[in-house]
Amino acid sequence: MTSTTNQGRVTATPAFDLSGYLKQQQAQVESALEQAIAVTYPEKIYEAMRYSLMAGGKRLRPILCLATCELVGGTSDMAMPTACALEMIHTMSLIHDDLPAMDNDDYRRGKLTNHKVYGEDIAILAGDGLLAYAFEFIAVQTRQVPPAQVLQVIAKLGRAVGAAGLVGGQVVDLDSEGNPDVTLETLNFIHRHKTGALLEASVVCGAILASATETDLQRLSRYAQNIGLAFQIIDDVLDITATQEELGKTAGKDLQAQKATYPSFWGIEESQRQASQLVLEAKAEIADFGEKAQPLMAIAEYITARKH
């Protein structure tokens, strides 16, 4: 990328430092999450909620929310309560996904899963507690945003996490395990709902908070849908190619559970090509925002380049 100085000389514009940006945003999110949940009586449930919430992770959903809010002209302060709520909801989905009745996993983010530490009963309740608190947190903590937009965000998130979104995707995913006749259309449905709905909400909610136009909301929604599907395709590839240490969770689980995956339809090389194409389409949706879109552009590229 180049730019022209006042004297007419052409100079190089420094490349966007995604690593530095992610570290800075992650630190902000970690700080806000740390303050969001205090341990009080009954301590066990708050400790279980915090155990999974503060277990690390990329914090991709909160960062997408903050980046989109700033892209449209808002501030990180306006978006931070929603960003934290997104991570609470995402964490709930991981706690419940790891349960013996679901994916039955022992490790998440390199640590023992919640039910392995606190038992299944407390793990279920910790997920429930995080889900309920997420909506309370948005309603009580959001500042400098018109109430109608806060309500819109709460409705968008409720839909993304319910039967029309994440829950519906999980149901079809469970029904499809061990079924050799799963179609590509069904696989797309699973992941557009189970993974994609919350990623899309992360982007769109950030834009809603900053009073984005309907046209911009639609463009950002398409951007998010594309990176959401690309994210899942790469997840499927990594489940085959990465080690448990790299993943932070048990490797090879999809194969073991006889799940349909993108590599099982396309193979690894074609899956990677499809993910790259989705990223190109995502970037095209936000190209008109210019330099302000650099964080979202770089995050889209990071999705296909990541190793964990």
Buried (B, 14 or more C-beta within 10 A) or exposed (E): EEEEEEEEEEEEEEEBEBEEBBEEBBEBBBEBBEEBBEEEEEEBBBBBBBBBBBBEBBBBBBBBBBBBBBBBEBBBBBBBBBBBBBBBBBBBBBBBBBBEEBBBBEBBBBBBBBBBBBEEEBBBBBBBBBBEBBBEBBBEBBEEBEEEBBEBBBEBBBBBBEEEBBBBBBBBBBEBEEEEEBEEEBBBBBBBBBBBBBBBBBBBBBBBBBBBEEEBBEBBBBBBBBBBBBBBBBBBBBBBBBEEEBBBBBBEBBEEBEBBBBBBBBEEEEBBBBBBEBBBBBBEBBEEBEEEBBBBBBBBBBBBEBEE
